[in-house]
Amino acid sequence: MIHPRHPPRRKSRSTIVQLLTRVALVLVLLYTAFLIAGAPPVEDVISASSLLALGSTSAAATTTSATAATVEDSSKFKNLHPLLKASLLRSSGGVLSGSTIDTVAAGWEINPVSTYPNYECNWLDFKSTTGKTTKFCGHSDPDGVTDTIMRKGRFHHCNILPTLWNKADKTEESIYLEIGANIGSCVVEMLLSTDAKIIAFEPHPKNLFVLLSTIRAMEQSYQDRVVIVPVALGAESAMETIYAANGNMGNSVVGKIIKDNRRQEFKIEDQHSIHVERLDSIISPNAHVAFSKLDAQGFECNIVSGFGASLAAVVRQVKFEVSKNHLNNHGCLDLLSRFRALGYTIYSENGIDKIETGEHDQFRRMTELIAKRDQ
């Protein structure tokens, strides 16, 4: 410890109070100026970068109650789902004015990685399809996607996403939605290779740890374009259990254990209770989701049911994985019919060849399809 040469002079209690008041006022003014300056908006949806604090202990610890009041009053947050707003206010020490919601009990977990306090990143060099690079936090435990990025610089299943986004009909406020973000390989590819504003859902705490670590290590301009929501999506608001395969965190399954192969193991320490919410209770029907990726290990029927007719009208395209093993085990036998009932036409991954009839059992192996709204 370094000691000063002369003992500091004591300030009176009133002087200290005055100084703290001035500091709080300056913080509020700076924050208000930031809002007026206009951080990249996601109009009537979810403010980009606002939810990053959900996974950040330091962000939650350093936000003042004055800022919490600003968050509560800001028009940027007026259309948030109540649980989202409660979570934001919990992270900043605020309260929900005029509401009966208990902000201590309600809302999603503020620090979703607290169950892995000693977990560390396996830092990798990520190189996007456009040649841009960033540091990437992979799993320090064995993991298939992490191994692929270590060997190839990125995850090949994400390579097509920037092309599909660039071809999609969109506006400046259009959203890229990722349901089942895993460790963030596709989120990072989209951040580096496109100008998309991104909302990504990932419920597993271990995946959240590495995903949030990567985002926080990126330049601020990238951080401002992404929101990470730490819940699973489904047909109704509920609590569920999520299971994760040892050696393949990509096989994180909601509701039951589904193995990729007979020898695959699921450790109890990677089994967690999580929140499940309907997508139409989180995303406003005023949004424009130009493109979305859905990969939920057989839970897709529940997620599509949670779109609702109003939200299906604004989610223009959905690229989704068809895994016969996972869909069958979850009893999801009519996924393609569910998309069609909401006004989608099913195409192969190239977006050209129509699949007008039938269900997923017509495909012999795992495949990728695209559901498009033609109107």
N, C-alpha and C positions, 0 to 999 in steps of 0.2 A: 504494500500500500504506500502511495506517495502522500507525504504530509506537507501542507503549506508552511511557508516560513513564518507566517504570522497568522494567528487565529482569526477566523472571519468574524466580522462584526455582526451582532445579532440584529435582525430586523424585527420591528414590532409586528404583532399579530395583524393589525389593521393594514399595514403596508403589504404584508404577504397576501392578504385577501384581495387587495387592490391589484397586485401583480397577476394573481391567478385569474381574476375577473377579466383583465385586459387580454391575457393569453387566450382565454376561452372565446372572447369576442373576436379576436384576430382569426382563430380557427374557424369560427362560424362564417366570418366574412370571406375567408379564402375558399371555404367549401362552397359557399353560395356563388362566388365568382366562377368556380370550376363548373357548377351546374349551368350558369348563364352562358359560359364560353361554349358549352355544348360538347360534352364527351359523346362519342359515337352512340346515337340513340337506337334503341330497339322499340319503336313506338308502340305503346299499348301492349307490350309483351313482358319482357323482363329486362331491366337495365343491364347492359353489358358491363362486366366487371363487378357488379354489386354483390353477386353471390360468391365471389371468390373467397370472401371472408368466412363463408361457412366452413371451409376447410383450413382456415388459417388461425392458429391460436394467437399469434402475435397481432394480427389485425384485430381480433376480438378484444385483446387486452389493451390496445392503445387507442381505441375509439372512445371519444368523450361522450358524456350524456348530452351535451349541447349538440353534437353531431347527430346523435340519435333522434333528437327532436327535429333536426333538419331533414333526416331521412324520412321520418314519419309524415312531415308536411309536404315534402317535395312531390310535384306532379309526376316525376319520373316513376314513382312507386305506387301511384294511386290505383292501378289496376292489377296489382299483385294478388295472387292467391293468398288467402288469410294466413295459411301456414308459412308461406314464404315471408310475409311481412312480419309475422311473429318471430320467425327465426332471425331475420335481420335485426329486429329490435332487441332480441335477446343477446345477440352478439355485440351490440353497442350499449347495452345497459339501459335501454329505453323501456317504455310501456306502451301498450296499445290503447290510445285514448278512446273513451266511449265504447269500449268493448268488454265483453264478459270473458274473453279468452284469457286463460291463465298462462302468461308468457313463460312461466317457469316450467310448466308441464307440456304446453302446446308447442308446435313447430318442430322442425326436423333437427337432428343433432347438429350442433354448431361446430364441434370438432370431431368429424367422423373418423379421424385416424387415431383417436386416443386409445383405441384397443391395441395398437401396435407401437407403444412408446419407444421401443428400442430398435425399430426397423430402420434400415438405411437404404439409400439409393445405390443402384449399380449404374453409375453415370456412363452414358454412351454418347457417341457422335451420331446425330441424326441428319441425313441428307435427303431433302425432298425431291420429287420428280422434276422440279424446276431448278435444282441445284442449290437452293438455300439451305443453310445449316443451323443447327441449334444443339445445345446440350439436352440430353433426354434421360430422364430417370427411369431405369428399368428395374425389374424385381431383383433383389439380391438372392432370393430363393429361386430354385429352378423354375423356369417358365418358358414356354414355347415361343411366344411373341417376342419376349426379351431376347432370346437366343437368335431369332431371325434378324432383328434390328442390329444386334451385335455383329452378325456376319455380313449383312447386306446393306446396312445403313438406314433401312426403312422396312415397313411391312407391306408385302406385295399386294395384299387384298385392298389396300387403300389407294393404289396407283391410279385407278380409273376415276376416283371421286372428283378431282379437279376438272377433268374433262366433262363429266356429267353436269357439274355445277355450272360451268361456262356455257353449256348448251341450253340450260334451263331458262325459261322465261322468268325474269326477275326485275325488281326495282332496287333503288339504293337501300331501301329498308328491308329487303328480303332476308330471310333467315335460313341457315343450314341447321337442321335438327339432327342430332345423333343420339339414338336410343340404344344404350349398351355400349358405352365408350371404352370399356375395358381399361387399359393402361394409357390410352390416349394417342395411339399411333396414327389413327385416321384424323383425329382432332388436330394434331400437330401438322400433318400433311396438308390439311385444309387451311390452317393458319398461314403456313409458309407459302403455299402455292396459289391461294386465291385471296380475295378481299372480303370473304364471307363473314358475316356476324354469326356466331355459333352459340347454340344452346345444347349442352350435352348432359345426358343422364347416365350416372353410374352409381349403383347402390352399394357395391362391396367395399368395405373400409380399406382393405389392403390395396385394391386397385386405385381407390381414391388417393391414398398416400402418394403413390408414384405419379399419378396424373396431376395432382395439384402441385407436387414438387417440380414437375417439368414446367407447368404454366408459370409458376412464380419465378423460375429461372430465365424465362424468356423476356425479351424487350417489352417495355410497357405498351408499345403500340399493338403488340399481339395480345397482351393480357386484356386490353380494353375491348377486344372483340369477342371475348368468350365468357360464357357463364357455365359453371359446373353445378348441376343440381344433384344432391346426394340421395336420390330416391329411385326406386323401381317404378315402372309404369304398369298399370293393369286395368282391369274392368271396374274396380271399385277401390275406395279408400280403405286400407286395411294394414295390419301388421303381418309380415310373412318372414320365413326363414330363408336365407340364401346360403347355398353350399358351393364350395370351390374345389376343383380337382387339384390334387397335388401334382405340380409340374406343368399345369396348364390352367392359369388363372382366367384364361379366356372361356373355359368351361365353368363359369359361375352360373348356377342354376337356381331360379326362384321356386320355392315350394317343395322340391324333392331332389333326390340325387339321381342324376342321369349320367351314366358313364360313357365316355368315348370308346372305351374298350374294356374288356373283362378284367384286366389287371389294374385299371385305374383306381386310385385310392382318394378318399376325401377325409381330410384331417378335421377333427372336432374344433381345433383352434381357429379354423377358417370358416366356421359356421356362425352366422350372425342373424340377429333379429333386425329387420329393416322395415322402412315405411314403403307402402305402395300407394300410388295416387293415379287417378284418371288424368290422361293428358289434357282433356278439355276442361279440367278444373285448374290447370296451371297456365296454359297458353290461351291467350285471348283470341276470339274469332275475328278480331280486327287485324291479326297478324297476317303476314304473307310468307309461308314456308315454301320457298322455291324448290327445295330438295331436302330429303331426309334419308338417313341410313338406319335400318332396324336390324339388330342382331341380338336376340334375347334367348337363345338356347331353348326353343320350344314354347316360350311364354307368349309368342306373337299373337295368338288368338285373343288372349286377354287384353293385350295392349291395343289391338285394333278396335276391340269393343269399347275401349276407353277413349277413342277418338271422338265418338259422337258425330252426328250428321253435320253439325255446325262447324266443327273443326276439320272434318274431312274435306269440307269445301275449300279450305285455305291451305291444306297440306297438299301441294300439287303433285309431287312425286315421292315415292318411297322405294328405295332399293333395299331388298330384304333377302335374308339367307333362308334357304329351304333345306333343313336337315331332317330327313325322314325319321331317324332315330329319336331326336329330341321332340319333334312335333307329335309323333305317335305316343311317346311316353307321357306327354302332357295332355293327351286326348284332343289335340288340335288337328282335327281331320278335315276341316272346311275353311282353311285360311284363305285360299284364293276366292272362294265364294263370299267370304266376309268382305274382302276388298271390293269385289264386284258389286255387292249390295250397297256399298257406300259411293258408288259412281266411278270406280277405278277400272281401267283396262290393264290387263296383265301382259307384260312383254318379257322377252329374254333380256339378259344383261346388256345387250347391244342397243336396247331401246327400239328395235325395229320389228322383230318377229313377234307377232301376237300369239298369246296362248288364250284362246277364246273359251275353252271348256276344260273341265277336269280339275283335279286337286293335285297336291304335291306327290301323291303316290305314282304319278306318271313319270317321275324322274328317278333314275336308278341310283344316282349319286348326289351328294350335296351340291347344290347349285345356287346361283344368285339370280333373282328376278327383279323386275321393276314394275311397280304399280303406278300408273299415270292417270291423272284426271284430264280428259280431253277437252273439257269445257271449264 
